[in-house]
């Protein structure tokens, strides 16, 4: 896994964008194949933090709005259900 990102901060907020790369997972000897073959994938995430007091007339830091968006590009993610009964898996 590798994660790269950037962030920008201004007087009343912060925005950041990151890309996380996951390599192709290894095959499990006991895995029952019920899903598509797993592959490497890139997930994009966005974080936004705004100081709402800037617009509401309050003192700085009194009202914070935080927004976090994972998997911005809506990639299909298939992972084996290791802790689940045999032949089960889940889609995220």
ROSE-4610 file (N, C-alpha, C; in Angstrom, 1 decimal, always signed):
// ROSE-4610
residu = [X/X/X/X/X/X/X/X/X/X/X/X/X/X/X/X/X/X/X/X/X/X/X/X/X/X/X/X/X/X/X/X/X/X/X/X/X/X/X/X/X/X/X/X/X/X/X/X/X/X/X/X/X/X/X/X/X/X/X/X/X/X/X/X/X/X/X/X/X/X/X/X/X/X/X/X/X/X/X/X/X/X/X/X/X/X/X/X/X/X/X/X/X/X/X/X/X/X/X/X/X/X/X/X/X/X/X/X/X/X/X/X/X/X/X/X/X/X/X/X/X/X/X/X/X/X/X/X/X/X/X/X/X/X/X/X/X/X/X/X/X/X/X/X/X/X/X/X/X/X/X/X/X/X/X/X/X/X/X/X/X/X/X/X/X/X/X/X/X/X/X/X/X/X/X/X/X/X/X/X/X/X/X/X/X/X/X/X/X/X/X/X/X/X/X/X/X/X/X/X/X/X/X/X/X/X/X/X/X/X/X/X/X/X/X/X/X/X/X/X/X/X/X/X/X/X/X/X/X/X/X/X/X/X/X/X/X/X/X/X/X/X/X/X/X/X/X/X/X/X/X/X/X/X/X/X/X/X/X/X/X/X/X/X/X/X/X/X/X/X/X/X/X/X/X/X]
num = [1/1/1/2/2/2/3/3/3/4/4/4/5/5/5/6/6/6/7/7/7/8/8/8/9/9/9/10/10/10/11/11/11/12/12/12/13/13/13/14/14/14/15/15/15/16/16/16/17/17/17/18/18/18/19/19/19/20/20/20/21/21/21/22/22/22/23/23/23/24/24/24/25/25/25/26/26/26/27/27/27/28/28/28/29/29/29/30/30/30/31/31/31/32/32/32/33/33/33/34/34/34/35/35/35/36/36/36/37/37/37/38/38/38/39/39/39/40/40/40/41/41/41/42/42/42/43/43/43/44/44/44/45/45/45/46/46/46/47/47/47/48/48/48/49/49/49/50/50/50/51/51/51/52/52/52/53/53/53/54/54/54/55/55/55/56/56/56/57/57/57/58/58/58/59/59/59/60/60/60/61/61/61/62/62/62/63/63/63/64/64/64/65/65/65/66/66/66/67/67/67/68/68/68/69/69/69/70/70/70/71/71/71/72/72/72/73/73/73/74/74/74/75/75/75/76/76/76/77/77/77/78/78/78/79/79/79/80/80/80/81/81/81/82/82/82/83/83/83/84/84/84/85/85/85/86/86/86/87/87/87/88/88/88/89/89/89/90/90/90/91/91/91/92/92/92]
x = [+0.8/+0.0/+0.9/+0.5/+1.2/+0.2/+0.4/-0.6/+0.2/-0.3/+0.2/-0.9/-0.6/-1.7/-1.1/-2.0/-1.7/-2.8/-2.5/-3.4/-3.2/-4.3/-4.2/-4.9/-4.3/-5.0/-5.1/-6.2/-6.4/-7.0/-7.4/-7.8/-9.0/-9.9/-11.1/-11.4/-10.3/-10.6/-9.3/-9.5/-8.5/-9.1/-8.4/-8.9/-7.7/-7.9/-6.9/-7.4/-6.5/-6.9/-5.7/-6.1/-5.1/-5.5/-4.5/-4.6/-3.9/-4.6/-4.1/-4.0/-2.9/-2.7/-2.6/-3.4/-3.3/-2.9/-1.8/-1.3/-2.2/-2.0/-2.9/-2.6/-3.7/-3.6/-3.1/-2.4/-2.0/-3.2/-3.1/-4.2/-4.1/-5.2/-5.3/-5.5/-4.8/-4.9/-6.3/-6.9/-8.2/-9.4/-9.1/-10.2/-11.0/-12.3/-13.3/-13.6/-13.5/-13.7/-15.2/-15.7/-17.1/-17.2/-16.1/-16.0/-15.1/-15.1/-14.1/-12.7/-11.7/-10.3/-9.9/-9.3/-8.9/-7.8/-7.8/-6.7/-6.2/-5.1/-4.6/-5.6/-5.7/-6.7/-6.1/-6.7/-6.3/-7.6/-7.6/-8.7/-8.4/-9.3/-9.1/-10.0/-9.4/-10.2/-10.1/-11.1/-11.2/-11.6/-10.9/-11.2/-11.3/-12.4/-12.7/-13.1/-12.4/-12.7/-12.9/-14.1/-14.5/-14.9/-14.4/-14.8/-16.0/-17.2/-18.5/-18.7/-17.9/-18.0/-17.7/-16.9/-16.5/-17.7/-18.7/-19.9/-21.0/-20.9/-22.0/-21.7/-20.5/-20.2/-19.7/-19.4/-18.9/-17.4/-16.9/-15.4/-14.8/-13.6/-13.0/-12.9/-13.2/-13.1/-14.4/-15.4/-16.6/-17.5/-17.5/-18.4/-17.6/-17.3/-16.5/-17.4/-17.3/-17.9/-16.8/-16.9/-15.9/-16.6/-16.1/-16.6/-15.5/-15.8/-14.8/-15.4/-14.8/-15.4/-14.3/-14.6/-13.7/-14.2/-13.3/-13.6/-14.4/-13.8/-14.4/-14.9/-14.1/-14.4/-15.3/-15.8/-16.7/-16.2/-15.0/-14.4/-15.1/-15.3/-15.8/-14.6/-14.8/-13.8/-14.2/-13.5/-13.8/-12.7/-13.1/-12.2/-12.7/-11.8/-12.3/-12.8/-13.8/-14.4/-13.6/-12.4/-11.6/-12.2/-12.9/-13.5/-14.9/-15.4/-16.7/-16.7/-17.8/-17.8/-17.3/-16.8/-16.3/-17.2/-16.7/-17.4/-18.2/-17.9/-18.6/-17.6/-18.1/-17.3/-18.2/-17.7/-18.6/-18.0/-19.0/-18.6/-18.7/-17.7/-17.7/-18.0]
y = [-1.2/+0.0/+1.2/+2.2/+3.5/+4.6/+5.6/+6.7/+8.0/+8.8/+10.1/+11.1/+12.3/+13.3/+14.7/+15.6/+17.0/+17.7/+18.8/+19.6/+21.1/+21.8/+23.2/+23.8/+24.7/+25.3/+26.8/+27.4/+28.8/+29.2/+30.5/+31.0/+30.3/+29.9/+29.3/+27.9/+27.1/+25.8/+25.0/+23.8/+22.9/+21.9/+21.7/+20.7/+19.8/+18.5/+17.6/+16.5/+16.0/+15.0/+14.0/+12.7/+11.6/+10.5/+9.8/+8.6/+7.5/+6.4/+5.2/+4.1/+3.5/+2.4/+1.1/+0.1/-1.2/-2.1/-2.9/-3.9/-5.1/-5.9/-7.1/-8.0/-8.4/-9.3/-10.7/-11.4/-12.8/-13.7/-14.8/-15.8/-16.6/-17.0/-17.8/-19.2/-20.1/-21.6/-22.1/-21.6/-22.1/-21.3/-20.3/-19.4/-20.1/-20.0/-20.5/-19.4/-19.5/-18.4/-18.2/-17.1/-16.7/-15.3/-14.6/-13.2/-13.1/-12.0/-11.8/-11.8/-12.1/-12.1/-10.7/-10.7/-9.4/-8.8/-7.5/-6.8/-5.6/-5.0/-3.8/-2.7/-1.7/-0.6/+0.7/+1.8/+3.1/+3.7/+4.1/+4.8/+6.3/+7.1/+8.6/+9.0/+9.8/+10.3/+11.8/+12.4/+13.9/+14.2/+15.1/+15.6/+17.1/+17.6/+19.1/+19.5/+20.5/+21.0/+22.5/+22.9/+24.3/+24.9/+26.1/+26.8/+27.6/+27.0/+27.6/+29.0/+29.2/+30.5/+31.6/+31.4/+32.4/+33.0/+32.2/+32.7/+33.0/+32.5/+32.7/+33.8/+34.4/+35.6/+35.2/+33.9/+33.5/+33.6/+33.3/+33.3/+32.0/+32.2/+31.1/+29.8/+28.7/+27.4/+26.9/+27.7/+27.4/+26.4/+26.4/+25.6/+25.0/+23.7/+23.1/+22.1/+22.2/+21.2/+20.4/+19.1/+18.2/+17.2/+17.1/+16.3/+15.3/+14.0/+13.1/+12.2/+12.1/+11.3/+10.2/+9.0/+7.9/+7.3/+6.7/+6.1/+7.0/+8.2/+9.2/+8.7/+7.9/+7.4/+6.2/+5.8/+4.7/+3.4/+3.0/+1.7/+0.5/-0.6/-1.8/-2.4/-2.8/-3.4/-4.8/-5.8/-7.2/-7.7/-8.2/-8.7/-10.0/-11.0/-12.2/-12.0/-12.7/-12.6/-13.6/-13.2/-14.1/-14.6/-13.7/-14.1/-14.7/-14.8/-15.3/-16.8/-17.5/-18.9/-19.1/-20.4/-20.7/-20.4/-20.0/-19.7/-18.4/-17.5/-16.2/-15.1/-14.0/-12.8/-11.6/-10.5/-9.3/-8.3/-7.4/-6.4/-5.1/-4.2/-2.9/-1.8]
z = [+0.0/+0.0/+0.0/-0.8/-0.9/-0.9/-0.2/-0.1/-0.4/-1.4/-1.7/-1.7/-1.2/-1.1/-1.0/-1.1/-0.9/-0.1/+0.5/+1.3/+1.1/+1.3/+1.3/+2.5/+3.2/+4.3/+4.1/+4.5/+4.5/+5.8/+6.0/+7.3/+7.9/+7.1/+7.6/+7.1/+6.7/+6.3/+5.8/+5.5/+5.0/+4.0/+2.9/+2.0/+1.6/+1.5/+1.2/+0.2/-0.6/-1.6/-1.5/-1.5/-1.4/-2.3/-2.8/-3.6/-2.9/-2.6/-2.0/-3.0/-3.2/-4.1/-3.3/-3.6/-3.0/-4.1/-3.9/-4.9/-4.9/-5.9/-6.0/-4.8/-4.2/-3.0/-3.4/-2.5/-2.8/-2.7/-3.4/-3.4/-2.1/-1.5/-0.3/-0.7/-0.1/-0.4/-0.1/+1.0/+1.4/+0.9/+0.0/-0.5/-1.5/-1.3/-2.3/-3.2/-4.5/-5.4/-5.7/-5.2/-5.5/-6.0/-6.0/-6.5/-7.7/-8.4/-9.4/-8.9/-9.7/-9.3/-8.8/-7.6/-7.0/-7.8/-7.9/-8.7/-7.9/-8.3/-7.7/-8.0/-7.0/-7.2/-6.6/-7.1/-6.5/-6.0/-4.7/-4.1/-3.9/-4.3/-4.1/-2.9/-2.0/-0.8/-0.8/-0.3/-0.1/+1.3/+1.9/+3.2/+3.2/+3.8/+3.8/+5.2/+5.7/+7.1/+7.0/+7.3/+7.2/+8.6/+8.9/+10.1/+9.8/+10.2/+9.8/+10.6/+11.7/+12.4/+11.5/+10.5/+9.5/+8.9/+8.6/+7.9/+8.9/+10.1/+11.1/+12.1/+12.0/+12.8/+14.2/+14.5/+15.8/+15.9/+17.0/+17.1/+16.5/+16.0/+15.2/+16.0/+15.3/+15.9/+16.7/+16.8/+17.6/+16.9/+15.5/+14.7/+13.5/+13.5/+12.5/+11.7/+10.4/+9.5/+8.9/+9.0/+8.5/+7.5/+6.3/+5.3/+4.8/+4.8/+4.4/+3.3/+2.2/+1.1/+0.7/+0.8/+0.5/-0.8/-1.6/-2.9/-3.8/-4.1/-4.9/-6.2/-6.9/-8.2/-8.2/-7.0/-6.9/-7.5/-7.1/-7.6/-6.9/-7.6/-7.0/-6.2/-5.0/-4.2/-3.7/-4.1/-3.7/-2.8/-1.6/-0.6/-0.1/+0.2/+0.8/+2.2/+2.6/+4.0/+4.9/+5.3/+6.1/+7.4/+8.1/+9.4/+9.2/+8.0/+7.7/+7.4/+7.5/+7.1/+5.7/+5.4/+4.1/+3.0/+1.9/+0.6/+0.7/+1.6/+1.7/+1.5/+1.0/+0.8/+0.8/+0.8/+0.8/-0.1/-0.6/-1.5/-0.8/-1.0/-0.3/-1.2]
